[in-house]
Amino acid sequence: MSELLIYNTLTREKELFRPLNAPHVGMYVCGPTVYGDPHLGHARPAITFDVVFRYLQHLGYKVRYVRNITDVGHLEHDSDDGDDKIQKKAQLEQLEPMEVAQHYTNSYHAAMERLNVLQPSIEPHATGHIIEQQQLVQRILDNGYAYVSNGSVYFDIEAYNKKHHYGKLSGRNQTDVLNASRALDGVGEKHSQADFALWKHAQPEHIMRWPSPWGEGFPGWHCECTAMGRKYLGKHFDIHGGGLDLVFPHHECEIAQAVASEGEEMVHYWMHNNMITINGKKMGKSLGNFITLEAFFTGEHELLDKAYSPMTIRFFILSAHYRGTVDFSNEALQAAEKGLDRLLNAIAELQRLPVADTSDADIHTLADTLAQRCYDAMNDDFATPQVISHLFEACNAVNRIAARQAHISADDLKRLGDTMHLFSFDLLGLLPGASGATAATGGSTAREEAFGKAVDMLLELRAVAKANKDWATSDKIRDMLNEAGFEVKDTKDGATWKLNR
């Protein structure tokens, strides 16, 4: 089997994956800021790194997967000005900030469960690690890379750049950083407009505040991931993931904080999924153009033609490479729904395929090579679209065999079925029997099998009717199955059927 290649944003090339402490792997992924319902933009990193998590475990690694919950410190402009997003929501709804954080954390978890995203090993909250963040800030101050100003603490980029390079992840130089920095609230406190907050002084109206050596305040947004990554994964770990929009400033600041506090970087491989776009623009709450996942599941949104199942959303996201953009449209989602139905119908058909003594040559070759080709695709930086393409090739073969246009042996059928199940369900994380309408009503493997047995029984009764030349009963059974959504085809070797959703 080929070796795993991962595209490293830091080096801008694919690199062989070599864990620092094999078989153990440490992976940290930036989770949600919990001030609103999860939307399609949240689903993409969750699903992307869920597949990474699943695959690394499948390869035999013992993965500690940390995904944080941001419940303090993320200000409105992703920088050092404006209100805390959670506090602002709490004031609007006249709730305690932690009520808001808990409500939307629950909402996020519920959506992830429906998308079949596995739970991380550890899910730390920023508010539960204030002491660790203060210790990080103090360490940076002690090393001369930060300064205190009016009760706030700011990272000193000019001092840092004398020995290191702020901008190495995003490819920005000092001029680019300054040009990208807005004239924000509190800029008069900073030595440079580009300096970022490690600790913010809390104004009298600010609810979320903690005592510190520098006065009452709250941590800067960037501190939590550095502090919690170090606490749970150590001073050096393998993978740090997140959305491409986090490269600058968030992950750039994380690198600077790690180097400023410990003298060296923490992360070996930086992985970033690209954005979900709508009409070419990033989908997100801050832009007001987002569609919540619940709206997708119910179809209750002006931009949606219909409801889409959680597995349709998952399949839609995995149909594009994680580093490519995905543009929302009803046409794309409906194509994903049809593709998912095609895959799941073929897998359900496997148990009904007629078995021959030997396989046709092309069928034997497919059964013999499918797993290797799927592994090669996954090992090439998690190329899920290529995996899906290979699985569709298997679907074509299944449909030919079902129509008695090709033959497969019992051994080849087992190998083909094992591979399709492994990659579709265990690694891509799709759920059997969860496409189209069945997903909205909680479809399951057991229900699919029950449907299959019922249809097979009816077709046996129809075969008896045909043998007795009872054409009326035969036609009635066929027509009733068609009305229920089952397409029945008569072949020289007997009747076949499939469910048209």
Beta strands, then each sheet from edge to edge (+ up, - down):
strand 1: 5-8
strand 2: 13-16
strand 3: 24-29
strand 4: 62-67
strand 5: 146-149
strand 6: 152-155
strand 7: 197-201
strand 8: 217-219
strand 9: 237-243
strand 10: 267-273
strand 11: 276-278
strand 12: 281-282
strand 13: 326-327
strand 14: 486-491
strand 15: 494-499
sheet 1: 1+ 2-
sheet 2: 4+ 3+ 9+ 10+
sheet 3: 5+ 6- 7+ 8-
sheet 4: 12+ 11- 13-
sheet 5: 14+ 15-
end
